[in-house]
Amino acid sequence: MLIQNRIQLNEYLENAMTNSYEKIKEEGEYDTYQNLLKTYIIESNVGLNELEKTIKSLGFGVTVTRTEDNTLSVVNIANNNIKVTFFADSFNSRFWLLHTIGNSKSTDGIIRKTVGTQINGLDHPWFSTGFLENIVKNEKDIFRGLTLKYDDIFIKEEDSIPIKSLSMKLWGTAASNVLKSLKSDNDLKNSVSISGIGIKRNFDGNFIIEDIGSWGKFTAKGTSIDGHLQILSELRKKYEETLKFIEDEIFIERKFNGVGYNLRGSSITIVLKKEIKDLDIFLNDLISSKRPFRIWGIKNLIDDEFVKVVGIDLHNNDPLDIEITPNWIRIYMNKGACGNTVMRLLANIQRHYDSEARIEGELSGKII
Amino acid sequence: MMMGLCIRTENWPHPLRDLNYNVELIEPTFTNSKGETVNPDLILTTKKYNHAIIFECKCKTIESNQMSKYSNILPSDLIEKGKANVPDPKNFSADICIASFEKGIKENSEIIKYKFPVILCEEGKIDKHNSNFNCIRLNQIFPVNLNKEHRPPVSFYPFSHEKEDERMFISYVLRTLVSRNLAGKHENTVEEILKDAHPYWKNIDQHHKKIFLRTAECILSDFSKGELKGILDKIREDKNVKYKINPLTTNSLKDKCEKIIERMSKEGNLKPYFPQTAS
């Protein structure tokens, strides 16, 4: 179908969403790879042409077709095995929405590879465990379930640890009780990392069932495309506010006023509830330049339990200073840098080391 | 360390913040009552107590001439020359303060001669020595106790020209080279590197700028012939010397950089780069 504007797009997406929902109702269980409506949020510090350039560099054929709306484009991607279409909405230039009804195995792969390429200015939003837990607290939404995914990438195979990896899908109203039980268990409590939340919301006789992934993937079923777009808009806004707070209020500004420098801003501290046994091993993984952290850095031992990293966030080539002890991680970035670095660090430490890690002190509650 | 005492930082006490001290200026340059130029490290002011602290952070090196110039700073110099914003300038007071991690510094004859208060970061506490401040409330916060979780924020002012900061200086120079390389700037002069590497470069005095430039040149030249051979190249273009990183070696550069820093941590600097001055 030829999409030229947002009205046509919404109509197309709503039809696709309703049809797939009807099919699920008729046929019962649906396959994970079925073509449900999915929207990926992409955090961007660049123009849409960077998306095209990056996808091409991955070996895919790409055509980007502009519509009559200059913030809406149709992106067709193909190679020998894959053929998918994304509708790219860049109305919010910082947070793009990429809608698709393509096969999720293909679309997930393309989005992850595209965003994971170094220094292209693109990133996922990183919803921390606290951010996802807060979604459930919204009175408008009916909690349906959650997924847990934890994989300790800092521990070597031979180490004996209570949990190396954990993957669990808890669906139903009692899911939160199970979550509470897991969190109260001493061996499990640092591994209860929420990777997705399922909610249902009613809209004037229509409804939307939304599965929200911690990396900004929204999968929708139901009868209301407006409901899907509303949930997207609310969560994007909330996340954007957090980033803006980090970037405007916390990142350090050193302003030269002719006679000296004025300094504004401070650091952000992630407090760990699981002590780091070996800082050297931990840092080797944290600053290996690889996904998910994408940090390059040089370690400087200050004392046996205090290391400073002089680093670079490879997502945007922003300088990044980290001070770390076995119990906390202090992060310093400069004004103009991307606040998503902090959220990526927090969410991935929760996912890969300590799900209980939190921003504490005065910033607690302001960054979750 | 001192900035951390007045900026919200987790796991580090901030009693100066509780007295409403703010970072007024970092690396300010102004003239004292005798017209001599001074360039302390930091000025903190509190509107609540109408007071300023002019900090000089020192490891070992105390220059007699510098201490003499500091002794000629009057509170009115800060007011008249716009270096402190307080509500009641007529009743404003200010103190020069030497801050250090080195215990021995409180015995320094120059510091004793001018009766400057000294703040020392010691085992388990930060304490005041030698003299009192002119702000009574400030004197009362000492000693500031430290617990085992406390670690000073070392990134607000990442390095000075003193020997103790040499490893950190090298890390920042190498980080800047990598970052500029990633941004497509493959060939860089030492000055271009330092402008990015030192967060307060614009107001470093000429003497110290020269030390930094000479030191960075020496380090990069040595590394290009030694531990970073094949990764970092020294190029001569007309009269300019530039340093170039092979764009494909970012990760091997990281490993080599860490080895350099690790070696320096373990063995000490076999070849000290910053000039050594008598204590």
HADDOCK unambig.tbl for C-alpha pairs under 7 A between the chains (distance, minus, plus):
assign (segid A and resid 259 and name CA) (segid B and resid 28 and name CA) 5.40 0.50 0.50
assign (segid A and resid 259 and name CA) (segid B and resid 29 and name CA) 5.65 0.50 0.50
assign (segid A and resid 260 and name CA) (segid B and resid 25 and name CA) 5.55 0.50 0.50
assign (segid A and resid 260 and name CA) (segid B and resid 26 and name CA) 5.58 0.50 0.50
assign (segid A and resid 260 and name CA) (segid B and resid 27 and name CA) 5.34 0.50 0.50
assign (segid A and resid 260 and name CA) (segid B and resid 28 and name CA) 4.01 0.50 0.50
assign (segid A and resid 260 and name CA) (segid B and resid 29 and name CA) 6.51 0.50 0.50
assign (segid A and resid 260 and name CA) (segid B and resid 203 and name CA) 6.18 0.50 0.50
assign (segid A and resid 261 and name CA) (segid B and resid 25 and name CA) 5.19 0.50 0.50
assign (segid A and resid 261 and name CA) (segid B and resid 26 and name CA) 4.78 0.50 0.50
assign (segid A and resid 261 and name CA) (segid B and resid 27 and name CA) 6.52 0.50 0.50
assign (segid A and resid 261 and name CA) (segid B and resid 28 and name CA) 6.95 0.50 0.50
assign (segid A and resid 262 and name CA) (segid B and resid 24 and name CA) 6.15 0.50 0.50
assign (segid A and resid 262 and name CA) (segid B and resid 25 and name CA) 5.14 0.50 0.50
assign (segid A and resid 262 and name CA) (segid B and resid 26 and name CA) 6.38 0.50 0.50
assign (segid A and resid 263 and name CA) (segid B and resid 23 and name CA) 6.43 0.50 0.50
assign (segid A and resid 266 and name CA) (segid B and resid 7 and name CA) 6.61 0.50 0.50
assign (segid A and resid 266 and name CA) (segid B and resid 8 and name CA) 6.46 0.50 0.50
assign (segid A and resid 266 and name CA) (segid B and resid 9 and name CA) 6.88 0.50 0.50
assign (segid A and resid 267 and name CA) (segid B and resid 9 and name CA) 6.35 0.50 0.50
assign (segid A and resid 269 and name CA) (segid B and resid 10 and name CA) 6.38 0.50 0.50
assign (segid A and resid 297 and name CA) (segid B and resid 254 and name CA) 6.92 0.50 0.50
assign (segid A and resid 298 and name CA) (segid B and resid 171 and name CA) 6.56 0.50 0.50
assign (segid A and resid 298 and name CA) (segid B and resid 254 and name CA) 6.53 0.50 0.50
assign (segid A and resid 298 and name CA) (segid B and resid 257 and name CA) 6.77 0.50 0.50
assign (segid A and resid 298 and name CA) (segid B and resid 258 and name CA) 5.68 0.50 0.50
assign (segid A and resid 299 and name CA) (segid B and resid 258 and name CA) 6.38 0.50 0.50
assign (segid A and resid 300 and name CA) (segid B and resid 261 and name CA) 6.82 0.50 0.50
assign (segid A and resid 310 and name CA) (segid B and resid 171 and name CA) 6.47 0.50 0.50
assign (segid A and resid 310 and name CA) (segid B and resid 172 and name CA) 6.65 0.50 0.50
assign (segid A and resid 310 and name CA) (segid B and resid 175 and name CA) 6.85 0.50 0.50
assign (segid A and resid 311 and name CA) (segid B and resid 175 and name CA) 6.71 0.50 0.50
assign (segid A and resid 317 and name CA) (segid B and resid 179 and name CA) 6.33 0.50 0.50
assign (segid A and resid 321 and name CA) (segid B and resid 155 and name CA) 6.83 0.50 0.50
assign (segid A and resid 361 and name CA) (segid B and resid 10 and name CA) 6.55 0.50 0.50
